[in-house]
Amino acid sequence: TPEQVRAAAAAFRVYVSAGPRDADGDYIVDHSVLTFLVDPDGAFRDCYGRSRTAEELARSVRAHMDSYEPLPPAGQE
């Protein structure tokens, strides 16, 4: 829903703004250009902007994968 999109944008602190609609009802969305790394538990791990090289991004993702430890099941902390 639009409310969920706004909540996700706020949670990740990204900028998003829909431009005016044209005669066909189409519009352009201006937004942050970022890629987020979220682990299998849904936790934020890293954020990558356009200045990162493919090699840097791959090294970071690999490091996060290698160090990942799942969260214990609820109630078993």
Number of C-alpha atoms within 10 A of each C-alpha: 6 7 8 9 11 13 12 12 15 12 9 11 10 13 12 15 10 10 11 11 10 9 7 6 7 10 12 11 11 11 12 13 11 11 12 12 17 13 15 12 11 8 10 12 13 14 14 15 12 9 7 11 11 10 9 12 17 12 12 17 14 12 11 16 12 9 8 13 11 9 11 9 7 6 5 6 6
